[in-house]
Amino acid sequence: MLQNKVGLVLGVANYRSIAWACAEACTSQGAKLAFSYQGDRLKENVEKLTAEMADTMVLPCDVSDQAQVDQMFEAIDKKYGRLDFLIHSIAFAPREALAGGYIDTTRDAFLTALDISAYSLAQTARAAKPLMREGGSIVTMSYYGAEKVVQNYNVMGVAKAALESSTRYLASDLGPDNIRVNAISAGPINTLSARGVKNMSSMLGVIAEKAPLRRNVEAREVGNTALFLVSDMSSGITGETIYVDCGYNIMGI
């Protein structure tokens, strides 16, 4: 499905990452991938995971530093000459902002969460556009807390709401260039970032009980959805938020 396609995956932290599940799905279908890492702490993890992948790149990128973003895309252009898809799986809020009430969110925590979790999609889409010379696909990762109140998700829910809105605006802006932009709203998965949300284990139990499929979603299922969205199989889909959560979002009381 992705033979001779070049992609960039942002947000791999370890083998449990949703971003890594997306990468595995894409490479299984022939894609060449570049990866970013944020800080030396994660560099070794990403390099180990990608060690056996052919023709790949591992590049530093802190999205709060525009120079690093520019250098990453310049390196991709130099090596591959183009970019066909981008998988954006970056989110961050200070730990203290994910406890208590949203009303207690500080200005600094709010700005940090919105900058890293939402603005970075527009930032990287803008940098990717010149490399997507024959069109392309951009996929980002959201969560149900963008539209409903989820206890302890707080400012991250506000950031994800902004991310989903950004998906629609970017889809409109980039559509004339045949670049599609979509979001996946994945159910909770036990990733490194998810562990920052208080009572995650209890949340997983509730969802497994109430979701129509009576279980939690697996990272590989999110990865397969990303594969579909970056492939030509989804050529008529843009500006959408697609739920991959075993159906939990459809349930009422």
Stockholm file with secondary structure:
# STOCKHOLM 1.0

chainA/1-253         MLQNKVGLVLGVANYRSIAWACAEACTSQGAKLAFSYQGDRLKENVEKLTAEMADTMVLPCDVSDQAQVDQMFEAIDKKYGRLDFLIHSIAFAPREALAGGYIDTTRDAFLTALDISAYSLAQTARAAKPLMREGGSIVTMSYYGAEKVVQNYNVMGVAKAALESSTRYLASDLGPDNIRVNAISAGPINTLSARGVKNMSSMLGVIAEKAPLRRNVEAREVGNTALFLVSDMSSGITGETIYVDCGYNIMGI
#=GR chainA/1-253 SS CCTTCEEEEECCCSTTCHHHHHHHHHHTTTCEEEEEECSHHHHHHHHHHTTTCTTCEEEECCTTCHHHHHHHHHHHHHHHSCCCEEEECCCCCCGGGGSSCGGGCCHHHHHHHHIIIIIHHHHHHHHHGGGCTTCEEEEEEECGGGTSCCTTTTHHHHHHHHHHHHHHHHHHHHGGGTEEEEEEEECCCCCTTGGGSTTHHHHHHHHHHHSTTSSCCCHHHHHHHHHHHHSGGGTTCCSCEEEESTTGGGCCC
#=GC SS_cons         CCTTCEEEEECCCSTTCHHHHHHHHHHTTTCEEEEEECSHHHHHHHHHHTTTCTTCEEEECCTTCHHHHHHHHHHHHHHHSCCCEEEECCCCCCGGGGSSCGGGCCHHHHHHHHIIIIIHHHHHHHHHGGGCTTCEEEEEEECGGGTSCCTTTTHHHHHHHHHHHHHHHHHHHHGGGTEEEEEEEECCCCCTTGGGSTTHHHHHHHHHHHSTTSSCCCHHHHHHHHHHHHSGGGTTCCSCEEEESTTGGGCCC
//
